[in-house]
Amino acid sequence: MKIISSIEDHSLFGRTLEVNILGEDKVCNFDCTYCTLGPSLIRISRLKQDAKFTAVDDIVAAVGQSLGMSAQLGKSIETILVSGNGEPTLHPLFLQLTKNLISKRAELTSSTNQFAGLKLTTTRTVCITNGDRLDERDIVDALNLFDECIVKLDAGTEKGFKKINRPLSRSSLEKILLGARSLDNLSIQTTVAGGDFSLTQAPQLEEWIEVLAMLNPAKVYLVKATGACSNPALQFVSDDDMHRISHWLERRLKIKARVELGFAA
């Protein structure tokens, strides 16, 4: 099982170590229209029986090894990005895993470590979540340990949320927004596609901006959905559309979004 999905220069996060904590199969409580991993095949009610989660010690060891090797090569990692094949907070030991990852990062950046002086101290920890489990105290506690928690927000209305993100559990946009306000390190990632609830349409854009005004995130990431997804009916937007959305957000809320014109799940 590949725990380290990639080590590469990311346009949004710099040199990034992407960590898959979920195993080989997609494990998610959403079935987003733009997802590159295809449909969610494991039922949420049967996660404990059917999903094969990677052990915490194996994940932490793989991250530590990758950080050390990168430092030895003089290529320091700027960001440890926890995402993976679906929704990372569904890992049954997510809080323990997060604590252990943070401890490993601290261990490798201590002044007594053999890799000290190779700029490991710049390594940030980031987690991307769909926010569905933000009503659980241990999940919020875990996410608040990260330097940055990025919550996906693709629509500003309940109908848009259901249409785009297609939750497989009893989720709602209201529940996610309430939970997001519990985060100390909140950023927002929005994937933009075409269709009835696209942010290229003025009413949908206004609703989305109103939600962002309420959340007041530290950062906003705008990601363009691409043809790499498995949904043949998905409509796409232009680069100009992306920049128009970014411009309107900055004009209205004084938030300058970071725009990614290639898909990042």
Secondary structure, 3 states (H helix, E strand, C coil): CCCEEEEEEECCCEEEEEEECCCCCCECCECCCCCCCCCCCCCHHHHHHHCCCCCHHHHHHHHHHHHHHHHHCCCCCCEEEEECCECHHHCCCHHHHHHHHHHHHHHHCCCCCCCCCCCHHHCEEEEEECCCCCCCHHHHHHHCCCCEEEEECCCCCHHHHHHHHCECCCCCHHHHHHHHCCCCCEEEEEEECCCCCCCCCHHHHHHHHHHHHHHCCCEEEEEECCCCCCCCCCCCCCHHHHHHHHHHHHHHHCCCCEEECCCCC
